[in-house]
Amino acid sequence: MYGSLFWIEWLDRLDRVLTATRGDVATLARAVSPRGLEALERSKRQLTALTNDLRLLDRGVLAAAGTAARPTDADCLQKALDATVSQLEALSSQAPAETPIPGRALAAIDAALRDSCYEAAMLLAPSRRRA
């Protein structure tokens, strides 16, 4: 298991990937391109790697001093990331580079990305750490 410094690095990587992926989704909403689809495929691979790394991080680091670890915060983030990866996989399996992507699919991906961002923020929220 990896400790607190790994959490900091992992959360930084997660933030960068989620931000870039939301930008890629916004670009694809305007115009479908092979390059945009490749970017989403790359984001899917990066999020899959981050999700796998999350399983290795020491969740005890998240506990406030003197309290038991709250695995539910990290578990919620894990579920949100899994849902995001699932949405990206669904898009990549159905969208050829030349056809328009349904707005509903892009909206679902964006919602999953927002949920992942929210769960990451909740993981770090000071009030939750003191509870």
Protein Blocks (a to p, Z undefined) as FASTA:
>chain_A
ZZfklmmmmmmmmmmmmmmmmmmmmmmmmoccfklmmmmmmmmmmmmmmmmmmmmpcfkl
mpcghiacdfklmmmmmmmmmmmmmmmmmmmmmmcfkbccdfklmmmmmmmmmmmmmmmm
mmmpmklmmZZ
